[in-house]
Amino acid sequence: MTKLEKLSEEARQLAPADRVRLLDEVERSLEGRRVEAASGPSPYASLISMAGSVPSDFSDVSIDKYRHLADACAPRPGDE
């Protein structure tokens, strides 16, 4: 019998009021862990911190953003 099965069996033998108290205690302990997990770094934090830090031989939109913006915003023939 695993620990979980043993705990489950023992919990079934508790009085209803004690089962409610046990469930409340478990919920409180899980709530603390949820807060810890939420406050920790995201799984992508290390990748995001590297963004834009690696040199490249290729130009992209961010390098020539004003030229690209001008092309995107310029009126087209026939536009009024």
N, CA and C of each residue as an Amber inpcrd file, in Angstrom:
protein
   240
   0.8520000  -1.1770000   0.0000000   0.0000000   0.0000000   0.0000000
   0.9000000   1.2440000   0.0000000   0.6170000   2.1740000  -0.9100000
   1.4230000   3.3910000  -0.9990000   1.0360000   4.3600000   0.1060000
   1.8790000   5.3560000   0.2960000   1.5930000   6.3600000   1.3210000
   0.2800000   7.0790000   1.0470000   0.0400000   7.3790000  -0.2250000
  -1.1880000   8.0800000  -0.5930000  -2.4210000   7.2290000  -0.2790000
  -2.3530000   5.9450000  -0.6130000  -3.4740000   5.0500000  -0.3150000
  -3.7040000   4.9490000   1.1830000  -2.6120000   4.8860000   1.9360000
  -2.7240000   4.7950000   3.3990000  -3.3470000   6.0630000   3.9680000
  -2.8920000   7.2230000   3.4930000  -3.4580000   8.4880000   3.9650000
  -4.9340000   8.6040000   3.6020000  -5.2690000   8.1790000   2.3970000
  -6.6510000   8.2260000   1.9510000  -7.5310000   7.3500000   2.8250000
  -7.0690000   6.1580000   3.1230000  -7.8160000   5.2410000   3.9830000
  -7.9910000   5.8300000   5.3860000  -6.9350000   6.4030000   5.9350000
  -7.0290000   7.0170000   7.2660000  -7.9750000   8.2190000   7.2540000
  -7.9730000   8.9830000   6.1750000  -8.8610000  10.1420000   6.0800000
 -10.3200000   9.6990000   6.0490000 -10.6070000   8.5750000   5.3870000
 -11.9870000   8.0690000   5.3420000 -12.4800000   7.6610000   6.7230000
 -11.5810000   7.2980000   7.5970000 -11.9640000   6.8480000   8.9320000
 -12.1490000   8.0120000   9.9080000 -11.7930000   9.2130000   9.5080000
 -11.9540000  10.3780000  10.3810000 -13.4140000  10.7700000  10.5040000
 -13.7120000  11.4520000  11.5920000 -15.0520000  12.0170000  11.7660000
 -15.2410000  13.1250000  10.7280000 -16.4710000  13.3970000  10.2900000
 -16.7110000  14.4200000   9.2710000 -16.0930000  15.7870000   9.6090000
 -16.1690000  16.1980000  10.8430000 -15.5990000  17.4980000  11.2250000
 -14.0760000  17.4910000  11.0730000 -13.4600000  16.3640000  11.4280000
 -12.0030000  16.2620000  11.2910000 -11.5880000  16.2170000   9.8150000
 -12.4280000  15.5900000   8.9620000 -12.1350000  15.5780000   7.5330000
 -12.1600000  16.9900000   6.9540000 -13.1170000  17.7770000   7.4110000
 -13.2030000  19.1680000   6.9480000 -11.9590000  19.9310000   7.3790000
 -11.5370000  19.7390000   8.6270000 -10.3110000  20.4030000   9.1080000
  -9.1010000  19.9630000   8.3040000  -9.0060000  18.6810000   7.9840000
  -7.8950000  18.1600000   7.1910000  -7.8800000  18.7970000   5.8030000
  -9.0400000  18.8670000   5.1660000  -9.1230000  19.4830000   3.8450000
  -8.7320000  20.9590000   3.8990000  -9.1580000  21.6580000   4.9550000
  -8.7710000  23.0680000   5.1080000  -7.2590000  23.2190000   5.2310000
  -6.6430000  22.3320000   6.0020000  -5.1870000  22.3820000   6.1700000
  -4.4700000  22.1170000   4.8440000  -4.9530000  21.1480000   4.0950000
  -4.3390000  20.8330000   2.7990000  -4.4810000  22.0270000   1.8610000
  -5.6640000  22.6380000   1.8210000  -5.8850000  23.8130000   0.9650000
  -4.9390000  24.9470000   1.3520000  -4.7760000  25.1990000   2.6480000
  -3.8670000  26.2690000   3.0930000  -2.4280000  25.9860000   2.6870000
  -2.0070000  24.7360000   2.8040000  -0.6250000  24.4110000   2.4290000
  -0.4320000  24.5460000   0.9210000  -1.4490000  24.1970000   0.1370000
  -1.3500000  24.3470000  -1.3170000  -1.3770000  25.8100000  -1.7210000
  -2.1410000  26.6280000  -1.0250000  -2.2170000  28.0530000  -1.3580000
  -0.8490000  28.7100000  -1.1990000  -0.1100000  28.3590000  -0.1800000
   1.2370000  28.8910000   0.0040000   2.1440000  28.5080000  -1.1510000
   2.0160000  27.2990000  -1.6380000   2.8370000  26.8480000  -2.7660000
   2.4450000  27.5610000  -4.0520000   1.1460000  27.8410000  -4.2330000
   0.7050000  28.5480000  -5.4340000   1.2920000  29.9500000  -5.4730000
   1.3400000  30.5960000  -4.3190000   1.9110000  31.9440000  -4.2500000
   3.3960000  31.8910000  -4.5750000   4.1030000  30.9130000  -4.0350000
   5.5370000  30.7660000  -4.3200000   5.7690000  30.5340000  -5.8070000
   4.9670000  29.6840000  -6.4100000   5.1350000  29.3840000  -7.8350000
   4.8260000  30.6030000  -8.6910000   3.8240000  31.3580000  -8.3080000
   3.4450000  32.5390000  -9.0910000   4.4840000  33.6400000  -8.9890000
   5.1670000  33.7210000  -7.8680000   6.1450000  34.7900000  -7.6960000
   7.5160000  34.4390000  -8.2720000   7.7090000  33.1940000  -8.6440000
   8.9910000  32.7700000  -9.1990000   9.1540000  33.2340000 -10.6380000
  10.3490000  33.0770000 -11.1740000  10.5850000  33.4980000 -12.5600000
   9.8040000  32.6130000 -13.5310000   9.4290000  33.1980000 -14.6430000
   8.7020000  32.4290000 -15.6470000   9.6610000  31.4430000 -16.3130000
   9.1340000  30.4020000 -16.9420000  10.0200000  29.4380000 -17.5900000
  10.8160000  30.0350000 -18.7430000  10.3390000  31.1570000 -19.2780000
  11.0120000  31.7810000 -20.4150000  11.9050000  32.9540000 -20.0000000
  12.0550000  33.1970000 -18.7130000  12.8060000  34.3610000 -18.2380000
  14.2330000  34.3890000 -18.7880000  14.9140000  33.2590000 -18.7940000
  16.3040000  33.2520000 -19.2740000  16.3720000  33.5280000 -20.7720000
  15.4040000  33.0110000 -21.5300000  15.4010000  33.2660000 -22.9720000
  15.0620000  34.7280000 -23.2680000  14.1080000  35.2760000 -22.5450000
  13.7180000  36.6670000 -22.7600000  14.8610000  37.6080000 -22.4090000
  15.6240000  37.2720000 -21.3800000  16.7440000  38.1350000 -20.9960000
  17.8180000  38.1830000 -22.0790000  17.8970000  37.1580000 -22.9140000
  18.8930000  37.1400000 -23.9880000  18.4060000  37.8370000 -25.2560000
  17.1350000  38.1410000 -25.3420000  16.5630000  38.7190000 -26.5630000
  17.2810000  40.0130000 -26.9380000  17.6960000  40.1000000 -28.1810000
  18.3600000  41.2900000 -28.6940000  19.8080000  41.4350000 -28.2910000
  20.3680000  40.4590000 -27.6230000  21.7430000  40.5940000 -27.1440000
  22.7710000  39.8970000 -28.0350000  22.3180000  39.1820000 -29.0430000
  23.2350000  38.4410000 -29.9000000  23.4230000  39.1970000 -31.2160000
  24.6620000  39.5030000 -31.5940000  24.8780000  40.2020000 -32.8560000
  24.5340000  39.3040000 -34.0430000  24.1480000  39.9290000 -35.1330000
  23.7750000  39.1840000 -36.3230000  24.2900000  39.9130000 -37.5560000
  24.5890000  39.1620000 -38.6040000  25.0160000  39.7570000 -39.8640000
  23.8270000  40.1750000 -40.7190000  22.6410000  39.8510000 -40.2880000
  21.4400000  40.1480000 -41.0640000  20.7250000  41.3590000 -40.4910000
  20.2010000  42.1920000 -41.3760000  19.4080000  43.3220000 -40.9000000
  17.9680000  42.8460000 -40.7410000  17.2840000  43.4630000 -39.8650000
  15.8850000  43.1290000 -39.6840000  15.0760000  44.4170000 -39.5530000
  13.8140000  44.2770000 -39.3170000  12.9260000  45.4340000 -39.2490000
  13.3530000  46.4000000 -38.1480000  13.8240000  45.8910000 -37.0250000
  14.1630000  46.7840000 -35.9140000  15.3440000  47.6940000 -36.2420000
  16.2620000  47.2330000 -37.0840000  17.4070000  48.0680000 -37.4500000
  16.9710000  49.2200000 -38.3510000  16.1200000  48.9220000 -39.3150000
  15.6610000  49.9280000 -40.2740000  14.2030000  50.2910000 -40.0150000
  13.8330000  50.4380000 -38.7410000  12.4240000  50.6020000 -38.4220000
  11.8070000  51.8550000 -39.0330000  12.5680000  52.9420000 -39.1060000
  11.9700000  54.1670000 -39.6550000  11.6810000  54.0310000 -41.1440000
  12.5610000  53.3470000 -41.8620000  12.3100000  53.1220000 -43.2790000
  11.0960000  52.2210000 -43.4580000  11.0110000  51.1850000 -42.6510000
   9.8820000  50.2720000 -42.7440000   8.5820000  50.9570000 -42.3290000
   8.6440000  51.7800000 -41.3050000   7.4470000  52.5240000 -40.8880000
   6.9980000  53.4730000 -41.9910000   7.9470000  54.1320000 -42.6140000
   7.5980000  55.0540000 -43.6950000   6.9460000  54.2940000 -44.8430000
   7.4780000  53.1350000 -45.1820000   6.8820000  52.3290000 -46.2460000
   5.4710000  51.8880000 -45.8710000   5.2830000  51.5310000 -44.6240000
   3.9770000  51.0380000 -44.1870000   2.9450000  52.1590000 -44.0790000
   3.3990000  53.3600000 -43.7060000   2.4620000  54.4620000 -43.4560000
   2.2860000  55.3870000 -44.6690000   3.1400000  55.2760000 -45.6500000
   3.0870000  56.1900000 -46.7990000   1.8030000  55.9580000 -47.5790000
   1.2050000  57.0530000 -48.0710000  -0.0050000  56.8870000 -48.8720000
   0.3220000  56.2010000 -50.2000000  -0.5740000  55.3770000 -50.6490000
  -0.4240000  54.6680000 -51.8930000  -1.0840000  55.4640000 -53.0100000
  -0.6280000  55.3030000 -54.2240000  -1.3140000  55.9880000 -55.3380000
  -2.8020000  55.6080000 -55.3420000  -3.6360000  56.6040000 -55.4220000
  -5.0650000  56.3780000 -55.4170000  -5.6870000  56.5160000 -54.0500000
  -4.8570000  56.4990000 -52.9710000  -5.3740000  56.7260000 -51.6160000
  -5.5910000  58.2210000 -51.4280000  -6.6040000  58.5520000 -50.7290000
  -6.8270000  59.9820000 -50.4500000  -6.9680000  60.2350000 -49.0000000
